Amino acid sequence: MLVLRCAACRSKLWKYDKVGPGEVLRCHKKRIDRVYSLEVRGQKIVCRCGKEIGIDKGSFYKMIATSFTYSGTKRT
């Protein structure tokens, strides 16, 4: 499980079950385990501090690589 945090304010965004060794460029909605703080403005996913985190593409979120950090282990 990975814990994603906002790069600007360091608040927790969500817990995500990452499968595979690659980068976190897409977060599939069905793999999000717990949402801590998240705001949806139209198609944009925004942290409560106002920083844009990603774009809603239907079944997944397309992440902006510089707007978040993560910690934890990936499932291979």
Secondary structure as GFF3:
##gff-version 3
##sequence-region A 1 76
A	DSSP	beta_strand	2	6	.	.	.	ID=ss1
A	DSSP	beta_strand	12	16	.	.	.	ID=ss2
A	DSSP	beta_strand	26	28	.	.	.	ID=ss3
A	DSSP	three_ten_helix	29	31	.	.	.	ID=ss4
A	DSSP	beta_strand	32	35	.	.	.	ID=ss5
A	DSSP	beta_strand	39	41	.	.	.	ID=ss6
A	DSSP	beta_strand	44	46	.	.	.	ID=ss7
A	DSSP	beta_strand	52	56	.	.	.	ID=ss8
A	DSSP	beta_strand	60	63	.	.	.	ID=ss9
A	DSSP	three_ten_helix	65	67	.	.	.	ID=ss10
A	DSSP	beta_strand	68	72	.	.	.	ID=ss11
###
